[in-house]
């Protein structure tokens, strides 16, 4: 596989097809890695891959079980990479390109790993339980029942299946890492449990041959392995919870597409798997359906719910020539869409890829722990060997230590020979000093924390965000969907004097809006249903994109919409009475959208629709203040509307009139003023990367130069968190800091 300067390409190898993304003469290969359990495993995989000629850089992530390999000219064959990783004791394979295939692989792989880890743990403890029961009299009363020979032989026979069967993956990993001259935690576990088993073998041989006497620790070896496998199961379960966010993103994709084949009158619609859609395919998207993949509308107009990409609950009006994003939902009209991006080239695939790649960078404190872990295993082995020699060469001094310990540890027998005491001490060092806590504490805490966060609507995409979050002083809160519910509802009715009452006003409006898929229309219909108001028959209902609805109710023309709609649909336009203007002003001052209803050109009244503030927003914002954070609301609404919403939740500082594509500029402006900023909501930083969520940037933090802040286009960017509610899966990348 050779790197180039072109755009994204695909390369095949004997082992499969891997996605290759080329930039500036280098190519990045994304692969799956199986068999890793700790930071030492990650280091071994990175070391094995980096030794292959042609590899420029490699990043391996334990949680995602992925490797991002950067290769240059004269890049190695994929088979060479697979062979190098296999020699290190792990499995490397190409990452699936198709989103559907990746979704299934993730589900199957996670379940298989969890089932396997659970099965090994259960069997290990099932086989160790008789050992524990049998050892109690010997440990506490120094009585080997029914005889020492039977006891020693039984311990060995019961320990063998625990170590050699349930512990086989650990044995294999230790062996391969040792051959690779990069011992990992498996080596310490195998040395500790293996040495324990050998003491049992030696004690059995001592009963029949002239062999140095040693206390039988074979049962202890079995328990060491059982505890280790329990830790593996907890780790696997935590990693599965952490990967749920990726699986949820994968489930957003449409499974099938309705495509149009043929031309003119001979054109035929047929439903095909999403995998069969190629660039240029014409798709038919009906109301309520997901857009199968990224494309351009060539016929039809509708409103499209793009909350998956923008976080905005209000749909966007789309027509011929407009771009649509795969997995967004079509609202009211039938759309004919030409596919412009499929597979790895879609918006959703880019989102998933960014999440996975962001996970490849580590928390700064974890980088330190990994450096320590790299030398920890050899150091522990050396300490264990030294401990064994000290206890063996200084039996008098160390025997005093044993007698002292026996005073509060009943299983310590100071009458044992020096060899048994030396082995006991060395095994204790190997097991207790195992760097499981050092290597796993930080990533496991992050995995568990991210899993709990995902369950509560927050996806932590990058652990560094947690470490950096402590420096934040200003928190930007997007209005829609963050402070508010993100779903419009009717909040007020005002029938004009001389017109019919509020019930008739709502009945007229709801009857017409029943033919609309717009959220405001749905809110009006829902309000009528809640009040038990019946619907009237409507003919010739028509949606005016961006304006409202028009229809005939009992032969009378009824309009429901904005003032702009009324002005366009009535010949002379309705006469704006003083009371109508008063109602409009009153609703707008409260931050509500005013919908005017007319009958035969005469205004009937006004319906107020608003995105209600979440019941707990005020409490949450008060809590932020108690934490020393300054909440700031940012919104595209006008200043008056924004101030009205902010006043309801206790926010004093408001940035209004900011469109989604300008919010990153506001973040950068605040950062340029020396503020350390986090943003909760949606941030559209680049047209090619409409990535949304919570932005966390360390601009100027700890006196750093803003120009040193990483870019989202460079590996190792600052911490990212993703906000996700229901089917709204959003992401964000840090905004580029301004040049000074």
C-alpha positions as CSV (number, residue, x, y, z in Angstrom):
1,X,0.0,0.0,0.0
2,X,1.6,3.3,-1.0
3,X,0.7,6.6,0.3
4,X,-0.1,9.5,-2.0
5,X,-1.3,13.1,-2.1
6,X,-4.7,12.4,-3.3
7,X,-8.0,12.4,-1.4
8,X,-9.2,9.5,0.6
9,X,-8.6,6.1,-1.0
10,X,-9.3,2.4,-0.2
11,X,-6.6,-0.3,-0.2
12,X,-7.2,-4.0,-0.2
13,X,-5.0,-6.6,1.4
14,X,-5.2,-10.3,1.9
15,X,-6.6,-9.8,5.4
16,X,-9.3,-7.4,4.3
17,X,-9.9,-3.8,3.4
18,X,-8.7,-1.0,5.6
19,X,-9.7,2.6,5.4
20,X,-6.8,4.8,4.3
21,X,-7.0,8.5,4.7
22,X,-4.2,10.4,2.9
23,X,-2.8,13.8,3.7
24,X,0.4,15.4,2.6
25,X,2.2,12.3,1.4
26,X,1.2,10.3,4.5
27,X,-1.7,7.8,5.0
28,X,-3.5,6.9,8.1
29,X,-4.8,3.3,8.6
30,X,-7.5,2.6,11.1
31,X,-7.3,-1.0,12.5
32,X,-9.0,-3.0,15.2
33,X,-6.7,-4.5,17.9
34,X,-7.8,-7.5,20.0
35,X,-6.3,-9.0,23.2
36,X,-5.2,-5.9,25.0
37,X,-5.8,-5.6,28.8
38,X,-3.6,-3.0,30.2
39,X,-1.3,0.0,29.5
40,X,1.6,-2.4,29.1
41,X,-0.3,-4.2,26.3
42,X,-0.9,-0.9,24.5
43,X,2.8,-0.1,24.8
44,X,3.7,-3.5,23.4
45,X,1.4,-3.1,20.4
46,X,2.7,0.4,19.6
47,X,6.3,-0.9,19.9
48,X,5.6,-3.9,17.6
49,X,3.9,-1.7,14.9
50,X,6.5,1.1,15.1
51,X,9.3,-1.4,14.4
52,X,7.8,-2.1,11.0
53,X,9.6,-0.3,8.2
54,X,7.5,2.5,6.7
55,X,5.5,3.3,9.8
56,X,5.8,7.0,10.8
57,X,3.6,7.1,13.9
58,X,1.1,4.8,15.7
59,X,-1.5,5.5,18.4
60,X,-3.3,2.7,20.1
61,X,-6.3,3.1,22.4
62,X,-7.1,0.5,25.0
63,X,-10.8,1.5,25.4
64,X,-11.6,1.7,21.7
65,X,-9.4,-1.3,20.9
66,X,-8.2,0.5,17.9
67,X,-4.9,1.5,16.3
68,X,-4.3,4.6,14.1
69,X,-1.2,3.9,12.0
70,X,0.5,6.7,10.0
71,X,2.6,5.4,7.1
72,X,4.6,7.2,4.4
73,X,6.1,6.3,1.1
74,X,7.1,2.7,0.8
75,X,4.5,1.8,3.3
76,X,4.4,-1.9,4.5
77,X,1.8,-4.4,3.4
78,X,-1.0,-4.8,5.8
79,X,0.1,-8.4,6.2
80,X,3.4,-7.2,7.7
81,X,1.6,-5.2,10.3
82,X,-0.7,-8.1,11.2
83,X,2.4,-10.4,11.6
84,X,4.2,-7.9,13.8
85,X,1.3,-7.5,16.1
86,X,0.7,-11.3,16.2
87,X,4.3,-11.9,17.3
88,X,3.6,-9.5,20.2
89,X,0.7,-11.6,21.3
90,X,-2.2,-9.6,19.9
91,X,-4.5,-9.6,16.9
92,X,-4.7,-6.8,14.3
93,X,-7.4,-6.6,11.7
94,X,-8.8,-4.1,9.3
95,X,-11.6,-1.9,10.7
96,X,-14.9,-2.4,8.9
97,X,-15.7,0.5,6.6
98,X,-19.5,-0.1,6.4
99,X,-21.3,1.5,9.3
100,X,-23.9,-1.4,9.5
101,X,-21.1,-4.0,9.6
102,X,-19.3,-2.0,12.2
103,X,-22.4,-1.8,14.3
104,X,-22.9,-5.6,14.2
105,X,-19.2,-6.3,14.8
106,X,-19.2,-4.0,17.9
107,X,-22.3,-5.6,19.4
108,X,-21.0,-9.2,18.7
109,X,-17.5,-8.5,19.8
110,X,-18.5,-6.7,23.1
111,X,-20.9,-9.5,24.0
112,X,-18.4,-12.2,23.2
113,X,-15.7,-10.6,25.3
114,X,-18.1,-10.1,28.2
115,X,-19.4,-13.6,28.0
116,X,-15.9,-15.0,27.8
117,X,-14.7,-13.0,30.7
118,X,-17.7,-13.9,32.8
119,X,-17.4,-17.6,32.0
120,X,-13.7,-17.7,32.9
121,X,-14.4,-15.8,36.2
122,X,-17.2,-18.1,37.2
123,X,-15.3,-21.3,36.4
124,X,-12.2,-20.0,38.2
125,X,-14.1,-19.3,41.4
126,X,-16.1,-22.5,41.1
127,X,-12.9,-24.5,41.0
128,X,-11.3,-22.3,43.7
129,X,-14.2,-22.6,46.1
130,X,-13.2,-26.2,47.2
131,X,-9.6,-25.0,47.6
132,X,-10.6,-22.2,49.9
133,X,-12.8,-24.4,52.1
134,X,-10.1,-27.1,52.3
135,X,-7.4,-24.5,53.1
136,X,-9.2,-22.9,56.1
137,X,-8.1,-25.6,58.7
138,X,-4.6,-25.5,57.4
139,X,-4.3,-21.7,57.3
140,X,-5.8,-21.0,60.7
141,X,-5.0,-24.1,62.7
142,X,-2.1,-25.6,60.7
143,X,-4.0,-28.9,60.3
144,X,-3.7,-30.5,56.9
145,X,-6.8,-32.7,56.6
146,X,-7.0,-35.7,56.2
147,X,-3.3,-36.0,55.8
148,X,-0.4,-33.8,54.5
149,X,0.1,-36.0,51.4
150,X,-3.5,-36.0,50.4
151,X,-3.8,-32.2,51.1
152,X,-0.8,-31.3,49.0
153,X,-1.8,-33.5,46.1
154,X,-5.4,-32.2,46.2
155,X,-4.2,-28.6,46.2
156,X,-2.1,-29.2,43.0
157,X,-4.9,-31.1,41.2
158,X,-7.5,-28.5,42.0
159,X,-5.2,-25.6,41.1
160,X,-4.1,-27.0,37.7
161,X,-7.4,-26.4,35.8
162,X,-7.7,-22.9,37.2
163,X,-4.3,-21.9,36.0
164,X,-4.0,-23.9,32.8
165,X,-7.7,-23.7,31.6
166,X,-9.4,-20.6,32.8
167,X,-6.1,-18.7,33.0
168,X,-4.9,-19.8,29.5
169,X,-5.3,-16.4,27.9
170,X,-3.2,-14.9,30.7
171,X,-0.5,-17.5,30.3
172,X,-0.4,-17.0,26.5
173,X,-0.2,-13.2,26.8
174,X,2.6,-13.5,29.4
175,X,4.5,-15.9,27.2
176,X,4.3,-13.7,24.1
177,X,5.1,-10.5,25.9
178,X,8.1,-12.1,27.4
179,X,9.3,-13.4,24.0
180,X,8.8,-9.8,22.7
181,X,11.1,-8.6,25.6
182,X,8.3,-6.3,26.8
183,X,6.8,-8.0,29.9
184,X,3.3,-6.8,30.9
185,X,1.1,-7.4,33.9
186,X,0.2,-10.9,32.7
187,X,3.9,-11.8,33.4
188,X,3.6,-10.8,37.1
189,X,0.3,-12.8,37.5
190,X,1.8,-15.8,35.8
191,X,5.0,-15.6,37.8
192,X,3.1,-15.3,41.1
193,X,0.5,-18.0,40.4
194,X,3.1,-20.2,38.6
195,X,5.6,-20.1,41.5
196,X,2.8,-20.9,43.9
197,X,1.9,-24.0,41.8
198,X,5.5,-25.1,41.7
199,X,5.7,-25.0,45.5
200,X,2.8,-27.5,45.5
201,X,4.5,-29.7,43.0
202,X,7.7,-29.6,45.1
203,X,5.8,-30.4,48.3
204,X,4.2,-33.4,46.6
205,X,7.5,-34.7,45.3
206,X,9.0,-34.2,48.8
207,X,6.6,-36.9,50.1
208,X,8.0,-39.5,47.7
209,X,11.5,-38.4,46.9
210,X,14.4,-36.7,48.5
211,X,13.4,-33.1,47.7
212,X,13.7,-29.9,49.6
213,X,10.7,-29.4,51.7
214,X,8.4,-26.4,50.9
215,X,5.0,-25.2,52.0
216,X,2.3,-25.9,49.5
217,X,1.0,-22.6,48.0
218,X,-0.7,-24.1,44.9
219,X,-4.2,-23.2,46.3
220,X,-3.0,-19.6,46.7
221,X,-1.9,-19.6,43.0
222,X,-5.4,-20.6,42.0
223,X,-7.0,-17.8,44.0
224,X,-4.5,-15.3,42.5
225,X,-5.7,-16.3,39.1
226,X,-9.4,-16.1,40.2
227,X,-8.9,-12.6,41.5
228,X,-7.1,-11.6,38.4
229,X,-9.9,-13.0,36.1
230,X,-12.5,-11.1,38.3
231,X,-10.6,-7.9,37.6
232,X,-10.6,-8.8,33.9
233,X,-14.4,-9.3,33.9
234,X,-15.0,-5.9,35.7
235,X,-12.7,-4.2,33.2
236,X,-14.4,-5.8,30.2
237,X,-17.8,-4.8,31.5
238,X,-16.6,-1.2,32.1
239,X,-15.2,-1.0,28.6
240,X,-18.4,-2.3,27.2
241,X,-20.3,0.5,28.9
242,X,-17.9,3.0,27.6
243,X,-18.3,1.8,24.0
244,X,-22.1,2.1,24.1
245,X,-21.9,5.7,22.9
246,X,-20.2,4.6,19.7
247,X,-22.8,1.9,19.2
248,X,-25.6,4.4,19.7
249,X,-24.0,6.6,17.0
250,X,-23.9,3.6,14.7
251,X,-27.6,2.9,15.2
252,X,-28.6,6.3,13.8
253,X,-27.9,5.3,10.3
254,X,-30.8,4.2,8.1
255,X,-30.7,0.5,7.3
256,X,-32.4,0.7,3.8
257,X,-33.0,3.3,1.1
258,X,-35.8,3.7,-1.4
259,X,-34.0,4.4,-4.7
260,X,-35.3,5.4,-8.1
261,X,-34.1,3.4,-11.2
262,X,-34.9,4.3,-14.7
263,X,-36.0,7.6,-16.2
264,X,-39.3,9.3,-16.9
265,X,-42.4,7.2,-16.9
266,X,-40.4,4.0,-16.7
267,X,-38.7,5.0,-13.4
268,X,-39.3,2.4,-10.7
269,X,-38.9,2.8,-6.9
270,X,-37.4,-0.1,-5.0
271,X,-36.0,-0.6,-1.5
272,X,-32.4,-1.7,-1.2
273,X,-29.9,-2.1,1.7
274,X,-28.0,1.1,2.4
275,X,-24.8,-0.7,1.4
276,X,-26.1,-0.7,-2.2
277,X,-26.3,3.1,-2.5
278,X,-23.5,4.7,-4.4
279,X,-22.7,8.3,-5.2
280,X,-25.2,9.5,-7.8
281,X,-28.0,7.2,-6.8
282,X,-31.4,9.0,-6.7
283,X,-33.3,8.3,-3.5
284,X,-36.9,9.0,-2.6
285,X,-37.4,10.2,1.0
286,X,-41.0,10.3,2.2
287,X,-42.3,12.3,5.2
288,X,-41.2,10.9,8.6
289,X,-38.4,8.8,7.0
290,X,-34.6,9.2,7.7
291,X,-32.5,10.6,4.9
292,X,-30.5,7.4,4.0
293,X,-27.2,9.2,3.3
294,X,-25.7,12.6,2.6
295,X,-27.1,14.1,-0.6
296,X,-28.5,17.0,-2.6
297,X,-32.2,17.7,-3.1
298,X,-33.0,17.6,-6.8
299,X,-36.8,17.8,-6.5
300,X,-39.3,18.6,-3.8
301,X,-39.3,20.8,-0.7
302,X,-39.8,20.0,2.9
303,X,-38.7,20.7,6.4
304,X,-35.9,18.5,7.7
305,X,-35.1,17.8,11.4
306,X,-31.4,18.3,11.6
307,X,-31.1,18.1,15.4
308,X,-28.7,15.2,15.0
309,X,-26.2,17.7,13.4
310,X,-27.2,21.1,14.8
311,X,-28.9,20.4,18.1
312,X,-31.7,22.7,17.0
313,X,-35.2,21.3,17.6
314,X,-36.7,23.5,14.9
315,X,-36.5,21.9,11.4
316,X,-34.9,23.6,8.5
317,X,-36.8,24.3,5.2
318,X,-35.1,22.6,2.3
319,X,-35.6,22.7,-1.4
320,X,-33.9,21.9,-4.7
321,X,-30.1,22.5,-4.6
322,X,-29.9,22.2,-0.8
323,X,-27.7,19.7,0.9
324,X,-29.2,17.1,3.4
325,X,-27.3,15.0,5.9
326,X,-27.7,11.3,6.3
327,X,-29.8,10.1,9.4
328,X,-31.7,13.4,9.6
329,X,-35.5,13.2,9.4
330,X,-37.7,14.4,6.6
331,X,-40.7,16.4,7.8
332,X,-43.6,17.3,5.5
333,X,-42.9,16.7,1.8
334,X,-41.5,14.0,-0.5
335,X,-37.9,14.7,-1.4
336,X,-35.9,13.4,-4.3
337,X,-32.3,13.3,-3.2
338,X,-29.1,12.5,-5.2
339,X,-26.5,10.8,-3.0
340,X,-23.3,12.7,-2.7
341,X,-21.6,10.8,0.1
342,X,-21.7,7.2,1.1
343,X,-20.0,4.8,3.5
344,X,-17.0,6.5,5.2
345,X,-17.6,9.8,3.3
346,X,-20.8,10.6,5.2
347,X,-21.3,13.1,8.0
348,X,-22.3,10.4,10.4
349,X,-19.2,8.3,9.5
350,X,-17.0,11.4,10.1
351,X,-18.6,11.9,13.5
352,X,-17.9,8.3,14.5
353,X,-14.4,8.5,13.1
354,X,-13.7,11.7,15.1
355,X,-15.0,10.1,18.3
356,X,-12.8,7.1,17.8
357,X,-9.7,9.0,16.9
358,X,-10.2,11.5,19.8
359,X,-10.0,8.5,22.2
360,X,-6.5,7.7,21.0
361,X,-5.0,10.5,23.1
362,X,-4.5,9.9,26.7
363,X,-5.1,12.0,29.9
364,X,-1.8,13.7,30.9
365,X,-1.7,11.8,34.2
366,X,-2.3,8.6,32.3
367,X,0.7,9.3,30.1
368,X,2.8,9.5,33.3
369,X,1.4,6.3,34.6
370,X,2.1,4.6,31.3
371,X,5.8,5.7,31.5
372,X,6.0,4.3,35.0
373,X,4.3,1.0,33.9
374,X,6.8,0.5,31.1
375,X,9.6,0.0,33.7
376,X,7.4,-1.2,36.5
377,X,7.2,-4.9,35.6
378,X,11.0,-5.5,35.3
379,X,11.4,-3.5,38.6
380,X,8.9,-5.6,40.4
381,X,10.6,-8.8,39.2
382,X,13.9,-7.5,40.5
383,X,12.4,-6.6,43.9
384,X,10.8,-10.0,44.1
385,X,14.1,-11.7,43.3
386,X,15.9,-9.6,45.9
387,X,13.2,-10.4,48.5
388,X,13.7,-14.1,47.9
389,X,17.5,-13.8,48.3
390,X,17.2,-11.7,51.5
391,X,14.8,-14.1,53.2
392,X,17.0,-17.1,52.1
393,X,20.4,-15.6,53.0
394,X,19.3,-13.9,56.2
395,X,17.0,-16.5,57.8
396,X,17.6,-15.3,61.4
397,X,16.7,-11.6,60.8
398,X,13.8,-12.4,58.5
399,X,12.6,-15.2,60.8
400,X,12.1,-12.5,63.5
401,X,9.9,-10.6,61.0
402,X,7.9,-13.7,60.4
403,X,7.4,-14.3,64.2
404,X,6.3,-10.7,64.5
405,X,3.8,-11.0,61.7
406,X,2.4,-14.2,63.1
407,X,1.1,-12.2,66.0
408,X,-1.7,-10.7,63.9
409,X,-1.7,-12.9,60.7
410,X,-2.7,-16.4,61.7
411,X,-1.8,-17.9,58.3
412,X,1.9,-16.9,58.7
413,X,3.8,-19.9,60.2
414,X,7.3,-18.8,61.5
415,X,8.3,-22.4,62.0
416,X,8.5,-23.0,58.2
417,X,11.9,-23.6,56.7
418,X,13.8,-20.6,55.2
419,X,13.0,-21.7,51.6
420,X,9.2,-21.7,52.2
421,X,9.3,-18.3,53.9
422,X,11.4,-16.9,51.1
423,X,9.0,-18.2,48.4
424,X,6.0,-16.8,50.4
425,X,7.6,-13.3,50.6
426,X,8.6,-13.3,46.9
427,X,5.2,-14.4,45.7
428,X,3.5,-11.7,47.9
429,X,5.7,-9.1,46.2
430,X,4.8,-10.3,42.7
431,X,1.1,-10.4,43.3
432,X,0.6,-7.3,45.5
433,X,3.0,-5.1,43.5
434,X,1.3,-6.1,40.3
435,X,0.7,-2.7,38.5
436,X,-3.0,-3.5,37.8
437,X,-4.0,-0.5,39.9
438,X,-1.3,1.8,38.3
439,X,-2.1,0.7,34.8
440,X,-5.8,0.4,35.0
441,X,-7.0,2.9,37.7
442,X,-7.1,5.9,35.4
443,X,-8.5,4.3,32.2
444,X,-11.0,2.2,34.2
445,X,-12.2,5.3,36.2
446,X,-12.6,7.2,32.9
447,X,-14.5,4.2,31.3
448,X,-16.8,3.9,34.3
449,X,-17.3,7.6,34.5
450,X,-18.0,7.9,30.8
451,X,-20.5,5.0,31.0
452,X,-22.4,6.7,33.9
453,X,-22.2,10.0,32.0
454,X,-23.7,8.4,28.8
455,X,-26.6,7.0,30.9
456,X,-27.3,10.5,32.0
457,X,-27.1,12.1,28.6
458,X,-23.4,13.1,28.6
459,X,-20.7,11.4,26.5
460,X,-17.2,12.2,27.5
461,X,-15.3,11.8,24.3
462,X,-11.8,12.5,25.7
463,X,-10.5,12.0,29.1
464,X,-8.3,15.1,29.0
465,X,-11.5,17.1,29.2
466,X,-12.0,16.0,32.8
467,X,-8.5,17.0,33.8
468,X,-8.8,20.4,32.1
469,X,-12.3,21.1,33.2
470,X,-11.1,22.3,36.6
471,X,-9.6,25.4,35.0
472,X,-12.8,26.6,33.4
473,X,-14.3,29.9,34.7
474,X,-16.9,30.7,32.0
475,X,-19.5,28.3,30.8
476,X,-21.5,29.1,27.6
477,X,-25.0,27.7,27.6
478,X,-26.8,27.4,24.3
479,X,-30.4,28.2,24.7
480,X,-32.2,25.6,22.6
481,X,-32.2,22.1,24.0
482,X,-29.8,23.1,26.8
483,X,-31.6,25.7,28.8
484,X,-34.9,24.9,27.1
485,X,-36.6,21.6,26.4
486,X,-36.0,21.9,22.7
487,X,-39.7,21.1,21.8
488,X,-42.1,24.0,21.2
489,X,-45.4,24.1,23.1
490,X,-48.4,26.5,23.2
491,X,-47.9,28.9,26.1
492,X,-50.7,31.4,25.5
493,X,-53.9,32.2,23.6
494,X,-55.3,35.7,22.9
495,X,-58.6,36.0,21.0
496,X,-59.3,39.5,19.7
497,X,-62.3,41.5,20.8
498,X,-65.3,40.9,18.5
499,X,-63.8,37.6,17.2
500,X,-64.7,34.1,18.4
501,X,-63.3,32.9,21.8
502,X,-60.1,31.1,22.5
503,X,-61.5,27.6,21.9
504,X,-62.7,28.5,18.4
505,X,-59.3,30.2,17.7
506,X,-57.4,27.0,18.7
507,X,-59.9,24.7,16.9
508,X,-59.4,26.7,13.6
509,X,-55.6,26.8,13.9
510,X,-55.3,23.1,15.0
511,X,-57.6,21.9,12.2
512,X,-55.4,23.6,9.6
513,X,-52.1,22.6,11.3
514,X,-53.1,18.9,11.3
515,X,-51.8,18.9,7.8
516,X,-48.4,20.2,8.7
517,X,-45.3,18.4,10.0
518,X,-43.8,21.6,11.4
519,X,-43.0,21.5,15.2
520,X,-45.1,24.7,15.8
521,X,-48.0,23.1,14.0
522,X,-47.6,19.9,16.0
523,X,-47.5,22.0,19.2
524,X,-50.8,23.7,18.3
525,X,-52.5,20.3,17.4
526,X,-51.2,18.9,20.7
527,X,-52.7,21.8,22.6
528,X,-56.1,21.2,21.0
529,X,-56.0,17.5,21.9
530,X,-55.0,18.3,25.5
531,X,-58.1,20.5,25.8
532,X,-60.4,18.0,24.1
533,X,-61.2,20.4,21.2
534,X,-62.5,18.7,18.1
535,X,-61.1,19.2,14.7
536,X,-62.9,20.7,11.7
537,X,-62.8,19.5,8.1
538,X,-60.2,21.3,6.1
539,X,-59.8,21.3,2.3
540,X,-57.0,22.6,0.1
541,X,-54.5,22.7,2.9
542,X,-51.2,24.1,1.8
543,X,-47.9,24.6,3.5
544,X,-46.1,27.9,2.8
545,X,-42.4,27.0,3.6
546,X,-41.1,29.2,6.3
547,X,-44.4,31.1,6.8
548,X,-47.2,28.8,7.9
549,X,-50.3,27.0,6.7
550,X,-53.4,28.0,4.6
551,X,-56.6,26.0,4.2
552,X,-60.4,26.2,3.7
553,X,-62.5,25.5,6.8
554,X,-66.2,25.3,6.0
555,X,-65.4,27.2,2.8
556,X,-63.7,30.0,4.7
557,X,-60.0,30.7,4.1
558,X,-58.0,30.4,7.3
559,X,-54.3,31.2,7.6
560,X,-52.1,30.2,10.5
561,X,-48.6,31.6,10.6
562,X,-46.4,34.7,10.8
563,X,-47.2,38.2,9.9
564,X,-45.2,37.7,6.7
565,X,-47.6,34.9,5.7
566,X,-50.7,37.0,6.3
567,X,-49.2,39.8,4.3
568,X,-48.5,37.5,1.4
569,X,-51.7,35.5,1.3
570,X,-54.2,38.3,1.7
571,X,-54.7,40.8,-1.1
572,X,-54.5,43.9,1.1
573,X,-53.2,42.2,4.2
574,X,-55.0,42.2,7.6
575,X,-55.5,45.5,9.4
576,X,-53.3,45.5,12.4
577,X,-55.5,46.5,15.2
578,X,-54.0,48.0,18.3
579,X,-55.0,45.1,20.5
580,X,-53.4,42.6,18.0
581,X,-50.2,44.6,18.1
582,X,-50.4,44.7,21.9
583,X,-50.7,40.9,22.1
584,X,-47.8,40.4,19.6
585,X,-45.6,42.7,21.7
586,X,-46.6,41.0,24.9
587,X,-45.7,37.5,23.7
588,X,-42.5,38.6,22.0
589,X,-41.3,40.4,25.2
590,X,-41.7,37.0,27.0
591,X,-39.5,35.4,24.4
592,X,-42.4,33.5,22.7
593,X,-43.2,33.1,19.0
594,X,-46.5,34.8,18.0
595,X,-48.7,32.8,15.5
596,X,-51.4,34.9,14.0
597,X,-54.7,33.3,12.9
598,X,-57.0,35.0,10.4
599,X,-60.3,34.1,8.9
600,X,-61.2,35.6,5.5
601,X,-58.4,38.1,6.0
602,X,-59.6,39.3,9.4
603,X,-57.4,38.5,12.4
604,X,-59.0,36.2,14.9
605,X,-56.3,36.2,17.5
606,X,-52.7,35.2,18.4
607,X,-51.3,31.9,19.7
608,X,-48.1,32.0,21.6
609,X,-45.6,29.2,21.1
610,X,-42.4,28.8,22.9
611,X,-39.7,26.4,23.7
612,X,-40.3,26.1,27.4
613,X,-37.4,26.4,29.9
614,X,-36.5,23.0,31.5
615,X,-37.9,22.7,35.0
616,X,-34.5,22.2,36.5
617,X,-32.5,24.8,34.4
618,X,-32.7,27.5,37.1
619,X,-31.5,25.1,39.8
620,X,-28.7,23.8,37.5
621,X,-27.5,27.3,36.7
622,X,-27.6,28.3,40.4
623,X,-25.4,25.2,41.1
624,X,-22.9,26.4,38.4
625,X,-22.7,29.7,40.2
626,X,-22.0,27.9,43.5
627,X,-19.2,26.1,41.8
628,X,-17.6,29.4,40.9
629,X,-18.6,29.3,37.2
630,X,-20.1,32.2,35.4
631,X,-23.0,31.1,33.2
632,X,-23.4,32.9,29.9
633,X,-26.3,32.2,27.5
634,X,-25.6,32.3,23.8
635,X,-28.4,32.2,21.2
636,X,-29.5,33.2,17.8
637,X,-32.6,34.9,19.2
638,X,-32.9,38.7,19.3
639,X,-31.7,40.6,22.3
640,X,-35.2,41.1,23.8
641,X,-36.2,37.4,23.5
642,X,-32.9,36.3,24.8
643,X,-33.0,38.5,27.9
644,X,-36.5,37.2,28.7
645,X,-35.4,33.6,28.6
646,X,-32.2,34.4,30.6
647,X,-34.2,36.2,33.3
648,X,-36.3,33.1,33.9
649,X,-33.2,31.1,34.8
650,X,-31.1,33.7,36.5
651,X,-28.5,34.4,33.8
652,X,-27.3,37.9,33.7
653,X,-24.8,37.8,30.8
654,X,-26.3,37.2,27.4
655,X,-24.8,36.9,23.9
656,X,-27.7,37.2,21.4
657,X,-28.1,37.2,17.7
658,X,-25.4,34.6,17.1
659,X,-26.1,32.1,14.3
660,X,-24.7,28.6,14.7
661,X,-21.9,29.1,12.2
662,X,-20.7,32.2,14.3
663,X,-20.7,30.6,17.7
664,X,-17.1,29.3,17.4
665,X,-16.0,32.9,16.8
666,X,-17.7,34.0,20.0
667,X,-15.9,31.2,21.9
668,X,-12.6,32.3,20.4
669,X,-13.3,36.0,21.2
670,X,-13.8,35.1,24.9
671,X,-10.7,33.0,24.9
672,X,-8.8,35.8,23.4
673,X,-9.9,38.0,26.2
674,X,-8.3,35.6,28.6
675,X,-11.3,33.5,29.7
676,X,-11.1,29.7,30.0
677,X,-14.3,28.6,28.4
678,X,-16.5,25.5,28.2
679,X,-19.5,25.5,25.9
680,X,-22.6,23.4,26.4
681,X,-24.7,23.2,23.3
682,X,-24.0,23.1,19.6
683,X,-21.0,24.7,18.0
684,X,-20.6,24.7,14.2
685,X,-17.0,25.4,13.7
686,X,-16.4,24.5,10.1
687,X,-18.8,23.7,7.2
688,X,-16.9,20.5,6.6
689,X,-17.0,19.5,10.3
690,X,-20.4,20.5,11.8
691,X,-19.5,19.0,15.1
692,X,-21.5,19.9,18.0
693,X,-21.6,19.5,21.8
694,X,-19.6,20.7,24.7
695,X,-16.4,22.6,23.8
696,X,-13.5,22.6,26.3
697,X,-10.4,24.6,25.3
698,X,-7.4,25.4,27.4
699,X,-6.7,28.7,25.7
700,X,-4.4,30.8,28.0
701,X,-4.9,28.2,30.8
702,X,-2.0,28.3,33.2
703,X,-0.4,31.1,31.3
704,X,0.0,29.1,28.1
705,X,0.5,30.7,24.7
706,X,-2.8,30.5,22.8
707,X,-0.9,29.6,19.6
708,X,0.2,26.4,21.3
709,X,-3.4,25.2,21.8
710,X,-3.9,22.1,19.6
711,X,-6.0,22.2,16.5
712,X,-8.9,19.7,16.0
713,X,-7.1,18.8,12.8
714,X,-4.0,17.6,14.8
715,X,-3.8,14.6,17.0
716,X,-3.9,15.4,20.7
717,X,-6.4,18.2,20.6
718,X,-7.9,19.4,23.8
719,X,-10.6,17.7,25.7
720,X,-14.0,17.0,24.1
721,X,-17.3,16.1,25.6
722,X,-20.4,15.2,23.7
723,X,-23.9,16.0,24.6
724,X,-26.5,13.4,23.7
725,X,-30.2,13.3,24.5
726,X,-32.4,10.7,23.0
727,X,-31.5,10.5,19.3
728,X,-29.6,13.7,19.3
729,X,-26.0,12.6,19.1
730,X,-23.7,15.6,18.9
731,X,-20.0,16.1,19.0
732,X,-17.5,19.0,19.0
733,X,-13.9,19.8,18.3
734,X,-12.0,22.6,19.9
735,X,-12.2,25.9,18.0
736,X,-8.9,27.3,16.7
737,X,-7.5,29.9,19.0
738,X,-7.0,33.4,17.5
739,X,-3.6,34.4,16.4
740,X,-1.9,37.0,18.5
